[in-house]
Amino acid sequence: MDLLILGVTGFLFLGHVESLGINYGQVGNNLPPPEKVLDLLRSLRITKARIYDTNPQILTAFANSGVELVVTVENDMLGVLMDPQQALQWVNSRIKPYVPATRITGIAVGNEVFTGGDTTLIANLVPAMVSIHGALVQLGLDQYIQVSTPSSLAVLAESYPPSAGSFQPELTAIMSQFLQFLQTTKAPFWINAYPYFAYKDEPNNISLDYVLFNPNAGMVDPSTKLRYDNMLYAQVDAVIFASARLGFGGIEVRVSETGWPSKGDPNEVGATVANAATYNRNLLRRQLRGEGTPLRPNMRVEVYLFALFNEDMKPGPTSERNYGLYQPDLTMAYNVGISAVGSTSSTSSASISLTSSAPHQRWETVLAQPSVFYLQSNW
């Protein structure tokens, strides 16, 4: 049941955003220990996180916290885990000892494998997923843990307009096998979707307001007549259409990564603190409304923000090290409108506080306990 309560203080007291998570990367040499990270997540009332391995320190620290975790099988393990016995051993050693105290709800098998260019990895992916799921079934864990793989948006050959969404031709055969697995196991399609990249590549042709969720004229899909006022939802719907073209129209699409860098190299157009704060703030507001996409308006889009921390050891351009909402010392990288009431070490009275800059803005309801959001209105 959704709750909406207007308090005498002028705050809207809302339940936690069930569809919002955050990516907790660890490619840094100065990151806080997992216990401090958990304190931060608790203070922000964030109850879902994704990690890029099965770090036993994190899995132990997050026990009995209520935080749902998606863990990751590293790409170089796929060849080994194709073997059902190896997969069973992996689940027995990496997953089973920690559940149910640690709420592992998903296993990401590899990351962006379909677009990595390694044909062996691509061929190994679905068999590894099948073996890992089989191990979960054998151990009675398949009802609690979903198996999928996060894909780059580059799996699409066409994404505009959304109704033209289609997969790269060379991926059609393997994608059909993958989608069949998702359909059979009722698992989601995870997509890493970054409107920032589209804007960076074509800043003169793409509206900044459109990619930042700011008010804008939007676009109307000529085939469906659906109106899109932001690129992220258009990208999600393009994946839904691409899946439907292969005969799998009922699969849920979730955003396993999205974010905006607060700093970049001179050629990384749009990588600024102001744009990062605007993108993430507006996305959080959409999540608080419990929105769906134009194609599936009644299905909340589950989104995992990238990322919790700036990670100083990530390779690549400057932007790669500057996606974090927080610095490793637990100070905010910039003010996104998300803050803990009290110190980040508090776990009792802290909450997320989003301040609306739009008078008369009506906020939609989100799910109730156990977590609480405070939205301050300028009414």
C-alpha positions in Angstrom: 0.0 0.0 0.0 1.3 3.5 -0.9 1.4 6.2 1.8 1.4 9.9 1.5 1.3 12.0 4.8 1.6 15.8 4.9 3.1 16.7 8.3 2.5 19.9 10.2 6.2 20.8 9.6 5.6 21.1 5.9 7.5 17.9 5.1 6.0 15.1 3.1 6.7 11.9 4.9 7.1 9.1 2.3 8.0 5.5 2.4 11.2 4.2 0.9 11.7 4.2 -2.9 11.6 0.5 -3.6 12.8 1.0 -7.1 16.0 2.9 -6.3 19.5 1.4 -5.7 23.1 2.5 -5.9 26.3 1.0 -7.4 29.0 0.5 -4.8 32.2 0.2 -6.7 35.5 -0.4 -5.1 38.2 0.6 -7.6 40.0 2.9 -5.3 42.8 2.8 -2.7 41.2 5.2 -0.2 37.6 3.9 0.1 36.0 3.6 3.6 35.6 0.1 5.1 32.3 -1.7 4.3 30.9 -1.0 7.8 31.2 2.7 7.2 29.6 2.3 3.8 26.7 0.5 5.4 26.3 3.4 7.9 26.2 5.8 5.0 23.6 3.8 3.1 21.5 3.4 6.3 21.7 7.1 6.9 20.4 7.8 3.4 17.7 5.1 3.7 19.1 3.4 0.6 18.1 -0.3 0.8 19.5 -1.6 -2.5 23.1 -1.8 -3.7 25.1 -3.5 -6.4 28.7 -4.6 -6.0 31.1 -5.8 -8.7 32.3 -9.0 -7.1 31.5 -11.2 -4.1 33.7 -9.4 -1.6 33.4 -11.4 1.6 34.1 -8.4 3.8 31.1 -6.6 2.2 28.8 -9.6 2.4 29.7 -10.1 6.0 29.3 -6.4 6.9 25.9 -6.2 5.3 24.5 -9.2 7.2 21.3 -8.4 9.1 21.2 -4.9 7.6 18.2 -5.3 5.4 20.1 -3.9 2.4 19.5 -5.9 -0.7 22.6 -6.8 -2.7 23.3 -7.6 -6.3 26.7 -9.4 -6.5 28.8 -9.9 -9.6 30.6 -12.8 -11.3 33.7 -11.4 -12.9 34.0 -11.8 -16.6 37.1 -14.0 -16.4 35.1 -16.6 -14.4 32.5 -17.3 -17.1 34.5 -20.1 -18.8 34.9 -21.9 -15.5 31.3 -21.5 -14.4 29.8 -23.0 -17.6 30.5 -26.3 -15.8 27.5 -27.0 -13.6 29.8 -28.6 -10.9 32.0 -25.5 -10.9 29.0 -23.3 -10.7 27.6 -25.3 -7.8 30.9 -25.0 -6.0 31.0 -21.2 -6.6 27.5 -20.7 -5.3 28.3 -23.0 -2.3 31.3 -20.9 -1.4 30.5 -17.4 -2.5 26.7 -17.1 -1.9 25.3 -19.8 0.4 27.4 -19.0 3.5 26.0 -15.4 3.6 22.3 -16.0 3.1 19.8 -15.3 4.4 21.5 -13.0 6.8 22.8 -11.0 3.9 20.0 -10.3 1.5 21.5 -11.3 -1.9 18.8 -10.8 -4.4 20.7 -10.9 -7.7 23.7 -12.3 -9.4 25.1 -10.3 -12.3 26.9 -12.8 -14.5 29.7 -10.7 -16.1 29.3 -7.0 -17.0 28.7 -5.6 -20.5 29.9 -8.9 -22.1 27.8 -8.7 -25.2 29.6 -5.5 -26.3 33.1 -6.3 -25.1 34.2 -7.8 -28.4 35.3 -11.1 -26.9 33.5 -13.8 -28.8 34.5 -16.5 -26.4 33.1 -14.6 -23.5 29.9 -14.0 -25.4 29.5 -17.7 -26.2 30.2 -18.6 -22.5 27.7 -16.1 -21.0 24.4 -17.9 -21.3 25.7 -21.3 -20.4 27.3 -19.8 -17.3 24.0 -18.2 -16.4 22.2 -21.5 -16.8 24.7 -23.3 -14.6 24.6 -20.7 -11.9 20.8 -20.7 -11.9 20.9 -24.5 -11.8 23.1 -24.4 -8.7 20.7 -22.0 -7.1 17.8 -24.4 -7.8 19.7 -27.3 -6.4 20.4 -25.3 -3.2 16.8 -24.0 -2.9 17.9 -20.4 -3.5 16.4 -19.7 -6.9 13.2 -18.2 -5.5 15.2 -15.5 -3.8 18.1 -14.7 -6.2 17.7 -13.7 -9.8 20.4 -14.3 -12.4 21.0 -11.8 -15.2 23.8 -9.8 -16.8 24.1 -6.0 -17.2 24.4 -4.9 -20.8 25.7 -1.7 -22.4 23.2 0.2 -24.5 25.5 -0.6 -27.4 23.7 -3.9 -27.7 21.1 -1.9 -29.7 21.6 -1.2 -33.4 18.7 1.3 -33.2 17.4 3.1 -30.2 15.6 6.2 -31.8 12.7 6.5 -31.8 12.1 3.9 -29.1 9.7 1.9 -31.2 12.5 1.3 -33.7 14.6 -0.4 -31.0 16.5 -3.4 -32.3 19.5 -5.4 -31.3 22.8 -5.5 -33.2 22.3 -8.1 -36.0 25.4 -10.1 -34.9 23.9 -10.5 -31.4 20.5 -11.8 -32.6 21.1 -15.5 -32.0 22.7 -15.2 -28.6 20.3 -12.5 -27.5 17.4 -14.8 -28.3 19.0 -17.5 -26.0 19.5 -14.9 -23.3 16.0 -13.6 -23.5 14.6 -17.1 -23.4 16.6 -17.7 -20.2 15.2 -14.4 -18.7 11.7 -15.4 -19.6 12.0 -18.9 -18.2 13.5 -17.7 -14.9 11.4 -14.5 -14.7 14.6 -12.4 -14.4 15.0 -8.8 -15.5 17.0 -7.4 -18.5 19.6 -5.2 -16.9 20.8 -2.2 -19.0 23.6 0.3 -18.3 22.1 3.4 -19.7 23.9 6.8 -19.8 22.2 9.7 -21.6 25.5 11.6 -20.7 27.3 9.6 -23.4 24.8 10.5 -26.1 25.0 14.2 -25.1 28.8 14.2 -25.0 29.0 12.8 -28.5 26.4 15.2 -30.0 25.9 18.2 -27.8 24.8 20.3 -30.7 22.0 17.9 -31.8 20.7 16.7 -28.4 18.9 18.9 -25.9 20.7 19.1 -22.6 17.3 19.6 -20.8 16.0 16.4 -22.5 18.9 14.3 -21.1 18.8 16.0 -17.7 15.1 15.5 -17.0 14.6 19.2 -17.1 11.3 20.7 -18.5 11.5 20.5 -22.3 9.3 19.9 -25.4 10.4 16.3 -25.5 9.7 14.1 -28.5 6.8 12.0 -29.8 7.5 8.5 -31.2 5.9 8.6 -34.6 4.8 5.0 -34.4 3.3 4.8 -30.9 2.5 8.5 -30.5 4.0 8.2 -27.0 5.7 11.4 -25.7 9.1 11.2 -24.1 10.4 14.0 -22.0 13.7 12.4 -21.1 16.3 10.2 -22.8 16.6 7.5 -20.1 13.0 6.4 -20.4 13.3 6.4 -24.2 16.4 4.1 -23.9 14.6 1.7 -21.6 11.6 1.5 -23.9 13.9 0.9 -26.9 15.3 -2.2 -25.1 11.7 -3.3 -24.5 10.8 -2.9 -28.2 14.1 -4.7 -29.3 13.2 -7.6 -27.0 9.6 -7.8 -28.4 11.0 -7.9 -31.9 12.6 -11.2 -31.0 9.4 -12.5 -29.5 10.0 -11.6 -25.8 7.7 -8.7 -25.1 7.0 -9.3 -21.4 10.4 -9.1 -19.9 11.1 -6.4 -17.3 13.9 -3.9 -18.1 15.8 -2.4 -15.2 18.5 0.2 -15.3 21.6 -1.4 -13.6 23.7 1.7 -14.0 23.0 5.3 -14.8 24.7 8.5 -13.7 26.5 11.6 -14.7 30.1 12.6 -14.1 30.9 15.8 -12.1 34.3 16.3 -13.8 35.8 15.3 -17.1 38.6 16.0 -19.6 38.3 19.1 -21.9 36.7 17.0 -24.6 34.1 15.5 -22.3 31.4 18.0 -23.0 28.8 18.3 -20.2 30.8 16.6 -17.4 30.2 19.3 -14.8 29.1 19.5 -11.2 26.0 21.4 -12.1 24.9 18.8 -14.7 25.7 15.9 -12.4 23.7 17.4 -9.6 20.8 18.2 -11.9 20.7 14.7 -13.5 20.8 12.8 -10.3 18.4 15.1 -8.4 15.8 15.0 -11.2 16.2 11.2 -11.5 15.7 10.9 -7.7 12.5 12.9 -8.0 11.2 10.7 -10.8 11.9 7.7 -8.6 10.0 9.2 -5.7 7.0 9.5 -8.0 7.3 5.8 -8.7 7.2 6.5 -12.4 7.1 4.0 -15.3 8.2 4.7 -18.8 5.6 5.9 -21.4 5.4 2.4 -22.8 4.8 0.8 -19.3 3.5 3.7 -17.2 2.2 1.5 -14.4 5.5 -0.4 -13.9 8.0 1.4 -11.8 11.4 1.5 -13.4 14.0 0.0 -11.1 17.2 2.2 -11.3 20.6 1.8 -9.7 22.6 5.1 -9.6 26.2 5.0 -10.6 27.9 5.5 -8.3 28.2 5.8 -4.5 31.9 7.0 -4.5 34.4 8.6 -6.8 36.9 5.8 -7.4 40.5 7.1 -7.9 41.9 3.9 -9.5 39.5 3.5 -12.4 41.2 3.7 -15.8 40.1 5.8 -18.7 39.2 9.5 -19.0 38.8 11.8 -16.0 35.0 11.3 -16.0 35.4 7.6 -15.0 36.8 8.6 -11.6 34.1 11.2 -11.0 30.7 9.6 -11.0 30.4 9.4 -7.3 27.8 11.1 -5.1 30.4 11.0 -2.3 34.1 11.3 -1.9 35.9 8.4 -0.2 36.1 10.5 3.0 32.2 10.4 3.2 31.8 14.0 2.2 29.4 14.8 -0.6 31.1 15.2 -4.0 28.4 17.8 -4.7 24.9 18.7 -3.4 22.5 16.5 -5.3 19.7 17.3 -2.8 20.2 14.0 -1.0 21.6 14.3 2.5 21.5 12.5 5.8 19.8 14.2 8.7 22.5 14.1 11.3 25.9 12.5 10.7 26.6 9.8 8.2 27.3 7.4 11.1 23.8 7.8 12.5 21.4 4.9 11.7 18.4 5.8 13.8 17.0 9.2 12.8 18.6 9.9 9.5 16.7 10.2 6.3 16.9 11.5 2.7 15.9 15.1 2.3 15.0 16.3 -1.1 14.1 20.0 -1.5 11.8 20.8 -4.3 12.6 24.0 -6.2 9.3 24.0 -8.0 6.4 25.5 -6.1 3.1 23.7 -6.3 4.9 20.5 -7.4 2.8 17.5 -6.4 4.7 14.4 -5.4 3.4 11.0 -6.2 3.4 8.3 -3.5 6.0 5.6 -3.0 6.1 2.5 -0.9 5.8 2.5 2.8 8.1 1.3 5.6 10.7 0.3 6.6 12.5 3.4 5.3 11.3 7.0 5.3 12.0 9.9 2.8 11.4 13.5 3.7 10.5 15.8 0.8 10.5 19.5 1.7 7.9 21.5 -0.3 8.0 25.2 -1.1 4.2 25.4 -1.0 
